[in-house]
Amino acid sequence: MPIRQSAYEIEKDITEIRRTIHKNPELAIREFETSKLVAKKLKEFGIEVIENVGKTGVVGILKGNNSGKTVALRADMDALPIQEQNDFEFKSNNDNVMHACGHDAHTAILLGSASILSKMKDSINGTVKFIFQPSEESSLGGAQDMINEGVLENPKVDAVFGLHVDPNLLSGTVGYRPGEFYASGGAFKIDIIGKGGHGALPHRATDAILVASELILSLQTIKSSRIDPLEPFVMTIGTINGGSQANIIANKVTLTGTLRLFSEDISKNIGEMMENIIKAITLSYGATYNFKLQLGGTPLINDIKMIEIVKDSAVKIVGEDFVKLIPKTLLGEDFACYTRVVPSAFVSLGVGFRDKKNYSLHNSKFDIDEKALPIGTALLAQSAVDFLDSN
């Protein structure tokens, strides 16, 4: 039976799994019930299961009857600290925890792929590993933790494939990008220390809020005047905290933010560029500062040969007209950790509705067109088979 047809035959099961996980979201490294569900399903499929890899990660191993290479398929499992605003039967049961980035769909899709491939065991030319990864959304490093604990060994993995749902692509569409796809990221924290005082006596104080205001604007000059305008780069100030009362001049303000970039040269120099501005502005006001910058990982770079395999597999599933070359993005994705170790490919799965408004990832009203679930399931399964057959 063609893989596409097999996926549609289990569409109801995949959808039910997705809704169960969506209803019971868990934050990074707390994916206890999700991991239990995954392990239970894999065992039902007759797949060897290894639990507690990278803390709450689960790995399934399916050995075909024919010798060959090993391909891994990966899905992430963690949710976000967001209060869901959707109003449907399977909305989140947990306050301030929501699957707003589609990891519920990723997990259900990969379980569907495992179900299909387990029934094809006799014809599989090699081994398939199913990687269910925790902690993609946090700085705790779910992918790297699993790699450090040997997820790409025993047997040694020759390629890794994965996908991410994308509400900007209509359901039924697959987006691909050779080479650079997702950016590397970074996070920073700036404490501005002034001198508190009475609002009527500003000359006897150092207003940390005023310093912060100038600093926020000045940091953006890095993008406008220090970096090649053709080079993708984004600096975002995400939080500002300071002050206690209307008539008190704040003695401290804390800023936190993120960076997104592709260039290794910028990555090497961005800390110095930021600190030069911070130092100059705080000094001019008589304030002091603390600055911490954490740069994480590298960009997600798709292997040219691997992305061609997945692209060709996608054509088999949805047809050539629905396989689209898409731009690279400044979003971050720790699938990049796998791409640094073995040839890998990562694609976008369209989940956008045609008949109602689509909300972005990380939005409290984010949802997916569930008709895309069997497409994702078929795509990962087909990609695994095509890779093993080609070797």
Summary of the structure (lengths in Angstrom):
residues: 391
radius of gyration: 23.4
end to end distance: 22.0
largest distance: 81.7
contacts: 1380
relative contact order: 0.20
helix: 37%
strand: 30%
